[in-house]
Amino acid sequence: MAFVHLDVRHFCTLLICTTFVSVPSNAEIKVNPPEDFEIVDPGYLGYLSLQWQRPLFLDNFQDCPIEYELKYRNIGSKYWKTIITKNLHYKDGFDLNKGVEAKIHTLVPAQCTNGLEVRSSWSEATYWTSPRGNEDTKVREMDCVYYNWQHLLCSWKPGVSAHLVTNYQLFYWFEGLKYAIQCPDYIKANGKNTGCRFPHLESSDYKDFYICVNGSSESHPIQPSYFIFQLQNIVKPLPPEYLSLTVENSEEVNLRWSMPKGPIPAKCFIYEIEFTEDDTTWVTTTVENEIQITRTSNESKKLCFLVRSKINMYCSDDGLWSEWSDEQCWKGDKWKETVVFFLIPFAFISLFVLVITCLLLYNQRALLKTIFHAKKEVFSHQETFF
């Protein structure tokens, strides 16, 4: 009986394993990676196209929505960007000062393979610009500012080892242009290009803006420099104008200023205020063009402030502070200045007028008195005659 009971237990265990634990039917399912994977440069100064073809032998998955997992980065970067797409191409911007690497594999969704997603091996590609020139021939201290969200200006210095006859050219591109355009208005120093004034850049905001500065020299090749930024992140607005400082009571101070001139919407500004009370200065920020401040002492004799502006986080990722505005001040002893510069001179003038008036009246009285005595003597002589 014991042996029969053991056989029954083994039979039940075998039945349970057969029912609930089965080897996946897709264990042998395989899929090929995408074909002809490559990175193509269309000449947009860093805006590259990653493209591929469908994998071979997909006959068993004709009705499946095949997807591709694409990973890419600049060589040396710690992080991969990952995209899952059904298309056969993808475009993005890269820093061409560095190389580019990418890899892709095929994804077969779980509904086509009995519940388990199938992935192919990776297909890889790299891209480098054609090497030329020494690193020290590249431009230095490249600086681009979008003044008041209207006028873009870039400037640079020649490379350390660039020959005296070296001259640089700037090309730019953003989405919407058919091809890269050379700078139409160079800034020059000693006959060499040291910067570029750009024309009106219509519909270029909130897009990657690509720049390449390369050079020409008879003695040696010049290594090009590549830059990527968005214009709204390098805006330098004008400073505020028409500052007003009002002491409303013994404690409250009201500071106001006008919005900077130009096309920048009011909602895009943040302001930094530098406030000075006698010998103490502190700084604060606000998104409004008015602020209330409480005086630390009712005995303070001098209150001053100035303001500068910047594009806030709701309109850009970054920006440049404007120059500081002119300073606006209030002096607690202003009434004394009024006495010194107005009342005292007025008092002297009034006193002078009073003295002159008195002298004139005195002289007029003396004249009238003389005339009266003269007439009296005339009348006295006439009475004696008669």
BALOBA-1460 file (C-alpha; in Angstrom, 3 decimals):
// residues 386
<rec num="1" residu="m" x="0.000" y="0.000" z="0.000"/>
<rec num="2" residu="a" x="2.859" y="2.365" z="0.755"/>
<rec num="3" residu="f" x="4.309" y="1.883" z="-2.737"/>
<rec num="4" residu="v" x="0.915" y="2.469" z="-4.329"/>
<rec num="5" residu="h" x="0.499" y="5.704" z="-2.352"/>
<rec num="6" residu="l" x="3.943" y="6.931" z="-3.471"/>
<rec num="7" residu="d" x="3.151" y="6.213" z="-7.114"/>
<rec num="8" residu="v" x="-0.064" y="8.197" z="-6.852"/>
<rec num="9" residu="r" x="1.844" y="11.181" z="-5.400"/>
<rec num="10" residu="h" x="4.389" y="11.098" z="-8.236"/>
<rec num="11" residu="f" x="1.599" y="10.863" z="-10.780"/>
<rec num="12" residu="c" x="-0.178" y="13.942" z="-9.334"/>
<rec num="13" residu="t" x="3.045" y="15.943" z="-9.291"/>
<rec num="14" residu="l" x="3.745" y="15.029" z="-12.903"/>
<rec num="15" residu="l" x="0.195" y="15.987" z="-13.882"/>
<rec num="16" residu="i" x="0.461" y="19.431" z="-12.194"/>
<rec num="17" residu="c" x="3.816" y="20.184" z="-13.842"/>
<rec num="18" residu="t" x="2.450" y="19.167" z="-17.212"/>
<rec num="19" residu="t" x="-0.618" y="21.355" z="-16.789"/>
<rec num="20" residu="f" x="0.878" y="24.613" z="-15.411"/>
<rec num="21" residu="v" x="4.548" y="24.619" z="-16.413"/>
<rec num="22" residu="s" x="5.172" y="24.440" z="-20.131"/>
<rec num="23" residu="v" x="8.152" y="25.443" z="-22.221"/>
<rec num="24" residu="p" x="7.333" y="28.581" z="-24.235"/>
<rec num="25" residu="s" x="6.592" y="27.797" z="-27.799"/>
<rec num="26" residu="n" x="8.519" y="30.880" z="-28.935"/>
<rec num="27" residu="a" x="11.800" y="29.789" z="-27.355"/>
<rec num="28" residu="e" x="13.222" y="29.179" z="-30.829"/>
<rec num="29" residu="i" x="11.670" y="32.277" z="-32.462"/>
<rec num="30" residu="k" x="14.328" y="34.628" z="-33.792"/>
<rec num="31" residu="v" x="14.270" y="37.853" z="-35.777"/>
<rec num="32" residu="n" x="17.009" y="39.573" z="-37.756"/>
<rec num="33" residu="p" x="18.304" y="43.087" z="-37.032"/>
<rec num="34" residu="p" x="17.499" y="45.956" z="-39.432"/>
<rec num="35" residu="e" x="19.427" y="46.037" z="-42.686"/>
<rec num="36" residu="d" x="21.716" y="48.783" z="-44.043"/>
<rec num="37" residu="f" x="21.764" y="50.827" z="-40.843"/>
<rec num="38" residu="e" x="23.699" y="54.096" z="-41.417"/>
<rec num="39" residu="i" x="24.097" y="57.700" z="-40.246"/>
<rec num="40" residu="v" x="23.727" y="60.208" z="-43.076"/>
<rec num="41" residu="d" x="24.817" y="63.871" z="-43.015"/>
<rec num="42" residu="p" x="22.626" y="65.997" z="-45.338"/>
<rec num="43" residu="g" x="24.824" y="69.068" z="-44.792"/>
<rec num="44" residu="y" x="22.807" y="70.756" z="-42.027"/>
<rec num="45" residu="l" x="25.804" y="71.317" z="-39.710"/>
<rec num="46" residu="g" x="24.851" y="68.623" z="-37.209"/>
<rec num="47" residu="y" x="21.266" y="67.652" z="-38.013"/>
<rec num="48" residu="l" x="21.769" y="64.008" z="-39.030"/>
<rec num="49" residu="s" x="19.531" y="61.280" z="-40.401"/>
<rec num="50" residu="l" x="19.669" y="57.744" z="-39.003"/>
<rec num="51" residu="q" x="18.122" y="55.325" z="-41.472"/>
<rec num="52" residu="w" x="17.744" y="51.569" z="-42.061"/>
<rec num="53" residu="q" x="15.814" y="48.913" z="-43.987"/>
<rec num="54" residu="r" x="13.433" y="46.197" z="-42.824"/>
<rec num="55" residu="p" x="15.076" y="43.006" z="-41.548"/>
<rec num="56" residu="l" x="15.348" y="39.986" z="-43.792"/>
<rec num="57" residu="f" x="13.041" y="36.954" z="-43.453"/>
<rec num="58" residu="l" x="10.001" y="38.596" z="-41.867"/>
<rec num="59" residu="d" x="7.566" y="36.322" z="-43.713"/>
<rec num="60" residu="n" x="6.365" y="34.796" z="-40.446"/>
<rec num="61" residu="f" x="5.488" y="38.276" z="-39.080"/>
<rec num="62" residu="q" x="3.693" y="39.839" z="-42.047"/>
<rec num="63" residu="d" x="0.695" y="40.773" z="-39.910"/>
<rec num="64" residu="c" x="2.731" y="41.970" z="-36.903"/>
<rec num="65" residu="p" x="3.416" y="45.658" z="-36.121"/>
<rec num="66" residu="i" x="7.218" y="45.436" z="-36.182"/>
<rec num="67" residu="e" x="8.993" y="48.157" z="-34.147"/>
<rec num="68" residu="y" x="12.597" y="49.274" z="-33.795"/>
<rec num="69" residu="e" x="14.453" y="50.351" z="-30.671"/>
<rec num="70" residu="l" x="17.048" y="52.995" z="-31.561"/>
<rec num="71" residu="k" x="19.764" y="54.233" z="-29.202"/>
<rec num="72" residu="y" x="22.204" y="57.033" z="-30.063"/>
<rec num="73" residu="r" x="24.605" y="59.540" z="-28.515"/>
<rec num="74" residu="n" x="27.694" y="61.639" z="-29.112"/>
<rec num="75" residu="i" x="30.790" y="59.551" z="-28.470"/>
<rec num="76" residu="g" x="31.981" y="60.227" z="-24.934"/>
<rec num="77" residu="s" x="28.532" y="61.005" z="-23.544"/>
<rec num="78" residu="k" x="27.372" y="58.974" z="-20.541"/>
<rec num="79" residu="y" x="23.768" y="58.735" z="-21.654"/>
<rec num="80" residu="w" x="22.041" y="57.138" z="-24.632"/>
<rec num="81" residu="k" x="18.877" y="58.622" z="-26.087"/>
<rec num="82" residu="t" x="16.315" y="55.893" z="-26.759"/>
<rec num="83" residu="i" x="13.551" y="55.984" z="-29.370"/>
<rec num="84" residu="i" x="11.014" y="53.263" z="-30.251"/>
<rec num="85" residu="t" x="9.546" y="53.764" z="-33.715"/>
<rec num="86" residu="k" x="7.814" y="51.951" z="-36.567"/>
<rec num="87" residu="n" x="9.501" y="54.159" z="-39.169"/>
<rec num="88" residu="l" x="12.656" y="53.398" z="-41.112"/>
<rec num="89" residu="h" x="14.421" y="56.668" z="-40.267"/>
<rec num="90" residu="y" x="14.895" y="59.179" z="-37.469"/>
<rec num="91" residu="k" x="16.491" y="62.669" z="-37.383"/>
<rec num="92" residu="d" x="18.111" y="64.619" z="-34.566"/>
<rec num="93" residu="g" x="20.856" y="67.127" z="-33.832"/>
<rec num="94" residu="f" x="24.398" y="66.191" z="-32.813"/>
<rec num="95" residu="d" x="27.571" y="67.985" z="-31.790"/>
<rec num="96" residu="l" x="29.854" y="67.380" z="-34.757"/>
<rec num="97" residu="n" x="32.900" y="68.392" z="-32.723"/>
<rec num="98" residu="k" x="32.578" y="64.799" z="-31.501"/>
<rec num="99" residu="g" x="31.790" y="61.522" z="-33.181"/>
<rec num="100" residu="v" x="28.317" y="59.955" z="-33.241"/>
<rec num="101" residu="e" x="27.420" y="56.361" z="-32.454"/>
<rec num="102" residu="a" x="24.088" y="54.552" z="-32.724"/>
<rec num="103" residu="k" x="22.652" y="51.058" z="-32.497"/>
<rec num="104" residu="i" x="19.298" y="49.558" z="-33.367"/>
<rec num="105" residu="h" x="17.465" y="46.259" z="-33.076"/>
<rec num="106" residu="t" x="14.146" y="44.792" z="-34.178"/>
<rec num="107" residu="l" x="11.234" y="44.267" z="-31.769"/>
<rec num="108" residu="v" x="8.496" y="41.698" z="-32.386"/>
<rec num="109" residu="p" x="5.555" y="42.393" z="-30.006"/>
<rec num="110" residu="a" x="4.333" y="39.800" z="-27.532"/>
<rec num="111" residu="q" x="0.969" y="39.267" z="-29.243"/>
<rec num="112" residu="c" x="2.807" y="37.761" z="-32.214"/>
<rec num="113" residu="t" x="5.024" y="35.390" z="-30.201"/>
<rec num="114" residu="n" x="2.753" y="33.752" z="-27.633"/>
<rec num="115" residu="g" x="3.262" y="36.370" z="-24.917"/>
<rec num="116" residu="l" x="7.004" y="37.073" z="-24.999"/>
<rec num="117" residu="e" x="8.567" y="39.992" z="-26.886"/>
<rec num="118" residu="v" x="11.356" y="38.950" z="-29.250"/>
<rec num="119" residu="r" x="14.389" y="41.173" z="-29.903"/>
<rec num="120" residu="s" x="17.039" y="40.860" z="-32.539"/>
<rec num="121" residu="s" x="20.747" y="41.446" z="-32.029"/>
<rec num="122" residu="w" x="22.040" y="45.013" z="-32.344"/>
<rec num="123" residu="s" x="23.051" y="46.642" z="-35.600"/>
<rec num="124" residu="e" x="25.579" y="49.479" z="-35.071"/>
<rec num="125" residu="a" x="26.807" y="52.559" z="-36.959"/>
<rec num="126" residu="t" x="29.169" y="55.485" z="-36.304"/>
<rec num="127" residu="y" x="29.825" y="58.843" z="-37.932"/>
<rec num="128" residu="w" x="32.732" y="61.301" z="-37.822"/>
<rec num="129" residu="t" x="33.304" y="64.484" z="-39.767"/>
<rec num="130" residu="s" x="36.327" y="64.374" z="-42.018"/>
<rec num="131" residu="p" x="39.381" y="65.089" z="-39.811"/>
<rec num="132" residu="r" x="41.405" y="68.111" z="-40.824"/>
<rec num="133" residu="g" x="43.454" y="70.749" z="-39.113"/>
<rec num="134" residu="n" x="44.949" y="70.996" z="-35.659"/>
<rec num="135" residu="e" x="42.744" y="71.494" z="-32.599"/>
<rec num="136" residu="d" x="44.455" y="74.830" z="-31.876"/>
<rec num="137" residu="t" x="43.340" y="76.279" z="-35.208"/>
<rec num="138" residu="k" x="39.657" y="76.305" z="-34.154"/>
<rec num="139" residu="v" x="38.071" y="79.627" z="-33.202"/>
<rec num="140" residu="r" x="38.152" y="80.586" z="-29.511"/>
<rec num="141" residu="e" x="35.706" y="82.292" z="-27.153"/>
<rec num="142" residu="m" x="32.693" y="81.947" z="-29.427"/>
<rec num="143" residu="d" x="29.921" y="84.124" z="-28.002"/>
<rec num="144" residu="c" x="26.395" y="84.522" z="-29.402"/>
<rec num="145" residu="v" x="23.783" y="86.929" z="-27.995"/>
<rec num="146" residu="y" x="20.224" y="87.462" z="-29.235"/>
<rec num="147" residu="y" x="19.750" y="91.122" z="-28.347"/>
<rec num="148" residu="n" x="16.207" y="91.983" z="-27.248"/>
<rec num="149" residu="w" x="14.881" y="88.888" z="-29.097"/>
<rec num="150" residu="q" x="15.505" y="90.769" z="-32.366"/>
<rec num="151" residu="h" x="19.164" y="90.847" z="-33.411"/>
<rec num="152" residu="l" x="21.573" y="87.898" z="-33.249"/>
<rec num="153" residu="l" x="25.264" y="88.704" z="-33.048"/>
<rec num="154" residu="c" x="28.120" y="86.183" z="-32.736"/>
<rec num="155" residu="s" x="31.807" y="86.938" z="-32.184"/>
<rec num="156" residu="w" x="34.987" y="84.877" z="-31.847"/>
<rec num="157" residu="k" x="38.750" y="85.018" z="-31.609"/>
<rec num="158" residu="p" x="41.201" y="83.253" z="-33.930"/>
<rec num="159" residu="g" x="42.680" y="79.911" z="-32.931"/>
<rec num="160" residu="v" x="45.900" y="79.928" z="-30.914"/>
<rec num="161" residu="s" x="47.982" y="78.384" z="-33.701"/>
<rec num="162" residu="a" x="46.083" y="79.919" z="-36.613"/>
<rec num="163" residu="h" x="48.355" y="81.735" z="-39.065"/>
<rec num="164" residu="l" x="48.044" y="85.501" z="-39.471"/>
<rec num="165" residu="v" x="46.571" y="85.082" z="-42.943"/>
<rec num="166" residu="t" x="43.826" y="82.742" z="-41.655"/>
<rec num="167" residu="n" x="40.283" y="83.943" z="-42.167"/>
<rec num="168" residu="y" x="37.103" y="82.349" z="-40.850"/>
<rec num="169" residu="q" x="33.645" y="81.911" z="-42.355"/>
<rec num="170" residu="l" x="30.379" y="81.222" z="-40.531"/>
<rec num="171" residu="f" x="27.499" y="79.097" z="-41.815"/>
<rec num="172" residu="y" x="24.156" y="78.562" z="-40.084"/>
<rec num="173" residu="w" x="21.027" y="76.441" z="-40.467"/>
<rec num="174" residu="f" x="17.744" y="75.824" z="-38.655"/>
<rec num="175" residu="e" x="14.704" y="73.784" z="-39.579"/>
<rec num="176" residu="g" x="12.821" y="75.594" z="-42.321"/>
<rec num="177" residu="l" x="15.886" y="76.569" z="-44.358"/>
<rec num="178" residu="k" x="16.567" y="74.569" z="-47.502"/>
<rec num="179" residu="y" x="20.329" y="74.660" z="-47.010"/>
<rec num="180" residu="a" x="23.050" y="76.122" z="-44.791"/>
<rec num="181" residu="i" x="23.587" y="79.860" z="-45.316"/>
<rec num="182" residu="q" x="26.796" y="81.847" z="-44.986"/>
<rec num="183" residu="c" x="26.882" y="84.948" z="-42.780"/>
<rec num="184" residu="p" x="25.724" y="87.937" z="-44.864"/>
<rec num="185" residu="d" x="27.301" y="90.643" z="-42.670"/>
<rec num="186" residu="y" x="30.688" y="89.916" z="-41.102"/>
<rec num="187" residu="i" x="32.225" y="91.944" z="-38.279"/>
<rec num="188" residu="k" x="35.846" y="92.623" z="-39.177"/>
<rec num="189" residu="a" x="39.054" y="93.564" z="-37.388"/>
<rec num="190" residu="n" x="42.221" y="94.262" z="-39.376"/>
<rec num="191" residu="g" x="40.506" y="92.929" z="-42.455"/>
<rec num="192" residu="k" x="39.657" y="89.540" z="-40.836"/>
<rec num="193" residu="n" x="36.251" y="88.165" z="-39.902"/>
<rec num="194" residu="t" x="35.758" y="88.205" z="-36.126"/>
<rec num="195" residu="g" x="31.980" y="87.967" z="-35.894"/>
<rec num="196" residu="c" x="28.656" y="87.944" z="-37.696"/>
<rec num="197" residu="r" x="25.538" y="90.109" z="-37.666"/>
<rec num="198" residu="f" x="22.570" y="87.997" z="-38.664"/>
<rec num="199" residu="p" x="19.542" y="89.178" z="-40.618"/>
<rec num="200" residu="h" x="16.027" y="88.965" z="-39.194"/>
<rec num="201" residu="l" x="15.579" y="85.295" z="-38.301"/>
<rec num="202" residu="e" x="11.903" y="84.685" z="-38.927"/>
<rec num="203" residu="s" x="10.354" y="81.560" z="-37.332"/>
<rec num="204" residu="s" x="13.656" y="80.485" z="-35.768"/>
<rec num="205" residu="d" x="12.608" y="80.499" z="-32.090"/>
<rec num="206" residu="y" x="12.269" y="77.254" z="-30.134"/>
<rec num="207" residu="k" x="14.278" y="75.343" z="-32.731"/>
<rec num="208" residu="d" x="17.825" y="74.063" z="-32.672"/>
<rec num="209" residu="f" x="20.080" y="76.647" z="-34.318"/>
<rec num="210" residu="y" x="23.203" y="75.149" z="-35.911"/>
<rec num="211" residu="i" x="26.426" y="77.061" z="-36.588"/>
<rec num="212" residu="c" x="29.710" y="76.007" z="-38.168"/>
<rec num="213" residu="v" x="32.751" y="78.286" z="-38.187"/>
<rec num="214" residu="n" x="35.483" y="77.001" z="-40.463"/>
<rec num="215" residu="g" x="38.496" y="78.703" z="-41.963"/>
<rec num="216" residu="s" x="40.871" y="78.994" z="-44.836"/>
<rec num="217" residu="s" x="44.619" y="79.326" z="-44.765"/>
<rec num="218" residu="e" x="47.334" y="78.834" z="-47.369"/>
<rec num="219" residu="s" x="49.775" y="77.408" z="-44.839"/>
<rec num="220" residu="h" x="47.739" y="74.727" z="-43.026"/>
<rec num="221" residu="p" x="44.172" y="73.362" z="-42.761"/>
<rec num="222" residu="i" x="41.747" y="74.845" z="-40.206"/>
<rec num="223" residu="q" x="39.621" y="72.636" z="-37.980"/>
<rec num="224" residu="p" x="35.922" y="73.635" z="-38.051"/>
<rec num="225" residu="s" x="33.898" y="74.373" z="-34.892"/>
<rec num="226" residu="y" x="30.253" y="73.396" z="-34.442"/>
<rec num="227" residu="f" x="27.673" y="74.962" z="-32.118"/>
<rec num="228" residu="i" x="24.040" y="74.166" z="-31.289"/>
<rec num="229" residu="f" x="21.668" y="76.371" z="-29.254"/>
<rec num="230" residu="q" x="18.145" y="77.769" z="-29.260"/>
<rec num="231" residu="l" x="17.730" y="81.506" z="-29.717"/>
<rec num="232" residu="q" x="15.282" y="82.074" z="-26.863"/>
<rec num="233" residu="n" x="17.948" y="80.757" z="-24.463"/>
<rec num="234" residu="i" x="20.521" y="83.448" z="-25.341"/>
<rec num="235" residu="v" x="18.239" y="86.516" z="-25.306"/>
<rec num="236" residu="k" x="19.617" y="89.642" z="-23.631"/>
<rec num="237" residu="p" x="16.761" y="92.156" z="-23.156"/>
<rec num="238" residu="l" x="16.958" y="95.887" z="-22.625"/>
<rec num="239" residu="p" x="16.968" y="97.209" z="-19.047"/>
<rec num="240" residu="p" x="13.733" y="98.639" z="-17.587"/>
<rec num="241" residu="e" x="13.128" y="102.386" z="-17.784"/>
<rec num="242" residu="y" x="11.151" y="105.076" z="-15.920"/>
<rec num="243" residu="l" x="11.868" y="103.944" z="-12.384"/>
<rec num="244" residu="s" x="9.728" y="105.335" z="-9.570"/>
<rec num="245" residu="l" x="10.363" y="105.191" z="-5.818"/>
<rec num="246" residu="t" x="7.618" y="106.348" z="-3.455"/>
<rec num="247" residu="v" x="7.571" y="106.318" z="0.346"/>
<rec num="248" residu="e" x="3.863" y="105.826" z="1.048"/>
<rec num="249" residu="n" x="4.125" y="106.056" z="4.841"/>
<rec num="250" residu="s" x="6.819" y="105.875" z="7.462"/>
<rec num="251" residu="e" x="7.555" y="102.196" z="6.650"/>
<rec num="252" residu="e" x="6.299" y="101.113" z="3.206"/>
<rec num="253" residu="v" x="8.296" y="101.825" z="0.051"/>
<rec num="254" residu="n" x="6.778" y="101.288" z="-3.402"/>
<rec num="255" residu="l" x="9.123" y="100.544" z="-6.321"/>
<rec num="256" residu="r" x="7.828" y="100.614" z="-9.907"/>
<rec num="257" residu="w" x="9.389" y="100.512" z="-13.357"/>
<rec num="258" residu="s" x="8.258" y="100.259" z="-16.957"/>
<rec num="259" residu="m" x="8.549" y="97.094" z="-19.025"/>
<rec num="260" residu="p" x="11.622" y="97.071" z="-21.325"/>
<rec num="261" residu="k" x="10.959" y="98.176" z="-24.869"/>
<rec num="262" residu="g" x="10.815" y="95.646" z="-27.688"/>
<rec num="263" residu="p" x="8.870" y="92.574" z="-28.865"/>
<rec num="264" residu="i" x="9.297" y="90.477" z="-25.687"/>
<rec num="265" residu="p" x="5.903" y="89.788" z="-24.018"/>
<rec num="266" residu="a" x="5.429" y="91.064" z="-20.460"/>
<rec num="267" residu="k" x="4.781" y="87.522" z="-19.201"/>
<rec num="268" residu="c" x="8.315" y="86.473" z="-20.260"/>
<rec num="269" residu="f" x="10.230" y="88.793" z="-17.908"/>
<rec num="270" residu="i" x="11.803" y="88.267" z="-14.544"/>
<rec num="271" residu="y" x="13.376" y="91.236" z="-12.767"/>
<rec num="272" residu="e" x="16.248" y="91.527" z="-10.321"/>
<rec num="273" residu="i" x="16.102" y="94.503" z="-7.954"/>
<rec num="274" residu="e" x="19.072" y="95.867" z="-6.053"/>
<rec num="275" residu="f" x="17.755" y="97.970" z="-3.157"/>
<rec num="276" residu="t" x="19.935" y="100.167" z="-0.940"/>
<rec num="277" residu="e" x="18.868" y="101.672" z="2.373"/>
<rec num="278" residu="d" x="21.583" y="103.987" z="3.668"/>
<rec num="279" residu="d" x="24.665" y="101.692" z="3.712"/>
<rec num="280" residu="t" x="22.806" y="98.349" z="3.448"/>
<rec num="281" residu="t" x="22.175" y="96.687" z="0.052"/>
<rec num="282" residu="w" x="20.184" y="93.553" z="-0.750"/>
<rec num="283" residu="v" x="18.863" y="91.867" z="-3.906"/>
<rec num="284" residu="t" x="15.523" y="90.240" z="-4.718"/>
<rec num="285" residu="t" x="13.644" y="89.040" z="-7.816"/>
<rec num="286" residu="t" x="10.055" y="89.294" z="-9.042"/>
<rec num="287" residu="v" x="8.039" y="88.640" z="-12.200"/>
<rec num="288" residu="e" x="5.995" y="91.816" z="-11.668"/>
<rec num="289" residu="n" x="7.116" y="95.353" z="-12.520"/>
<rec num="290" residu="e" x="6.256" y="96.593" z="-9.023"/>
<rec num="291" residu="i" x="7.278" y="95.587" z="-5.518"/>
<rec num="292" residu="q" x="6.550" y="96.725" z="-1.956"/>
<rec num="293" residu="i" x="9.445" y="96.948" z="0.483"/>
<rec num="294" residu="t" x="9.396" y="97.621" z="4.227"/>
<rec num="295" residu="r" x="12.049" y="99.970" z="5.527"/>
<rec num="296" residu="t" x="14.279" y="98.565" z="8.262"/>
<rec num="297" residu="s" x="14.352" y="101.920" z="10.011"/>
<rec num="298" residu="n" x="12.217" y="105.040" z="9.980"/>
<rec num="299" residu="e" x="15.431" y="107.007" z="10.435"/>
<rec num="300" residu="s" x="16.938" y="105.972" z="7.088"/>
<rec num="301" residu="k" x="17.957" y="109.030" z="5.107"/>
<rec num="302" residu="k" x="18.557" y="107.544" z="1.646"/>
<rec num="303" residu="l" x="16.687" y="104.874" z="-0.350"/>
<rec num="304" residu="c" x="17.910" y="103.834" z="-3.818"/>
<rec num="305" residu="f" x="17.208" y="101.005" z="-6.261"/>
<rec num="306" residu="l" x="18.028" y="99.802" z="-9.758"/>
<rec num="307" residu="v" x="16.610" y="96.958" z="-11.871"/>
<rec num="308" residu="r" x="17.676" y="94.585" z="-14.620"/>
<rec num="309" residu="s" x="15.636" y="92.091" z="-16.659"/>
<rec num="310" residu="k" x="15.910" y="88.552" z="-18.023"/>
<rec num="311" residu="i" x="13.719" y="86.034" z="-19.875"/>
<rec num="312" residu="n" x="12.022" y="83.815" z="-17.284"/>
<rec num="313" residu="m" x="11.665" y="80.024" z="-17.092"/>
<rec num="314" residu="y" x="8.219" y="80.089" z="-18.724"/>
<rec num="315" residu="c" x="9.632" y="81.375" z="-22.028"/>
<rec num="316" residu="s" x="13.144" y="79.876" z="-22.118"/>
<rec num="317" residu="d" x="15.477" y="77.398" z="-20.471"/>
<rec num="318" residu="d" x="18.053" y="80.074" z="-19.831"/>
<rec num="319" residu="g" x="18.893" y="83.660" z="-20.742"/>
<rec num="320" residu="l" x="21.176" y="86.638" z="-20.166"/>
<rec num="321" residu="w" x="20.606" y="89.478" z="-17.718"/>
<rec num="322" residu="s" x="20.245" y="92.924" z="-19.227"/>
<rec num="323" residu="e" x="22.409" y="95.824" z="-18.169"/>
<rec num="324" residu="w" x="21.369" y="97.589" z="-14.964"/>
<rec num="325" residu="s" x="18.939" y="100.481" z="-15.258"/>
<rec num="326" residu="d" x="19.768" y="103.981" z="-14.093"/>
<rec num="327" residu="e" x="19.527" y="104.377" z="-10.327"/>
<rec num="328" residu="q" x="16.452" y="105.993" z="-8.737"/>
<rec num="329" residu="c" x="16.753" y="107.461" z="-5.214"/>
<rec num="330" residu="w" x="14.702" y="109.079" z="-2.451"/>
<rec num="331" residu="k" x="16.294" y="111.146" z="0.319"/>
<rec num="332" residu="g" x="14.646" y="111.543" z="3.692"/>
<rec num="333" residu="d" x="15.997" y="115.095" z="4.203"/>
<rec num="334" residu="k" x="14.673" y="116.320" z="0.902"/>
<rec num="335" residu="w" x="12.717" y="119.112" z="2.615"/>
<rec num="336" residu="k" x="16.009" y="120.541" z="3.851"/>
<rec num="337" residu="e" x="17.318" y="120.636" z="0.311"/>
<rec num="338" residu="t" x="14.133" y="122.412" z="-0.700"/>
<rec num="339" residu="v" x="14.775" y="125.015" z="2.034"/>
<rec num="340" residu="v" x="18.363" y="125.409" z="0.933"/>
<rec num="341" residu="f" x="17.726" y="125.554" z="-2.811"/>
<rec num="342" residu="f" x="14.347" y="127.280" z="-2.895"/>
<rec num="343" residu="l" x="13.024" y="128.863" z="0.287"/>
<rec num="344" residu="i" x="16.214" y="130.631" z="1.374"/>
<rec num="345" residu="p" x="16.836" y="132.265" z="-2.028"/>
<rec num="346" residu="f" x="13.159" y="133.186" z="-2.139"/>
<rec num="347" residu="a" x="13.469" y="134.759" z="1.318"/>
<rec num="348" residu="f" x="16.490" y="136.817" z="0.257"/>
<rec num="349" residu="i" x="14.704" y="137.985" z="-2.871"/>
<rec num="350" residu="s" x="11.596" y="138.862" z="-0.874"/>
<rec num="351" residu="l" x="13.668" y="140.784" z="1.663"/>
<rec num="352" residu="f" x="15.439" y="142.658" z="-1.129"/>
<rec num="353" residu="v" x="12.116" y="143.585" z="-2.729"/>
<rec num="354" residu="l" x="10.789" y="144.725" z="0.673"/>
<rec num="355" residu="v" x="13.819" y="146.959" z="1.295"/>
<rec num="356" residu="i" x="13.553" y="148.514" z="-2.168"/>
<rec num="357" residu="t" x="9.858" y="149.077" z="-1.644"/>
<rec num="358" residu="c" x="10.475" y="150.729" z="1.725"/>
<rec num="359" residu="l" x="13.157" y="152.965" z="0.224"/>
<rec num="360" residu="l" x="10.874" y="153.972" z="-2.598"/>
<rec num="361" residu="l" x="8.056" y="154.717" z="-0.186"/>
<rec num="362" residu="y" x="10.412" y="156.691" z="2.044"/>
<rec num="363" residu="n" x="11.705" y="158.713" z="-0.899"/>
<rec num="364" residu="q" x="8.188" y="159.296" z="-2.156"/>
<rec num="365" residu="r" x="7.095" y="160.477" z="1.303"/>
<rec num="366" residu="a" x="10.058" y="162.841" z="1.531"/>
<rec num="367" residu="l" x="9.270" y="164.208" z="-1.942"/>
<rec num="368" residu="l" x="5.631" y="164.786" z="-1.040"/>
<rec num="369" residu="k" x="6.676" y="166.487" z="2.169"/>
<rec num="370" residu="t" x="9.017" y="168.834" z="0.244"/>
<rec num="371" residu="i" x="6.297" y="169.675" z="-2.262"/>
<rec num="372" residu="f" x="3.844" y="170.357" z="0.588"/>
<rec num="373" residu="h" x="6.235" y="172.797" z="2.321"/>
<rec num="374" residu="a" x="6.963" y="174.549" z="-0.966"/>
<rec num="375" residu="k" x="3.279" y="175.097" z="-1.622"/>
<rec num="376" residu="k" x="2.772" y="176.330" z="1.934"/>
<rec num="377" residu="e" x="5.488" y="178.979" z="1.518"/>
<rec num="378" residu="v" x="3.898" y="180.126" z="-1.752"/>
<rec num="379" residu="f" x="0.550" y="180.579" z="-0.061"/>
<rec num="380" residu="s" x="2.208" y="182.497" z="2.816"/>
<rec num="381" residu="h" x="3.814" y="184.999" z="0.405"/>
<rec num="382" residu="q" x="0.511" y="185.559" z="-1.395"/>
<rec num="383" residu="e" x="-1.293" y="186.411" z="1.885"/>
<rec num="384" residu="t" x="1.418" y="188.898" z="2.815"/>
<rec num="385" residu="f" x="1.155" y="190.595" z="-0.587"/>
<rec num="386" residu="f" x="-2.570" y="191.135" z="-0.298"/>
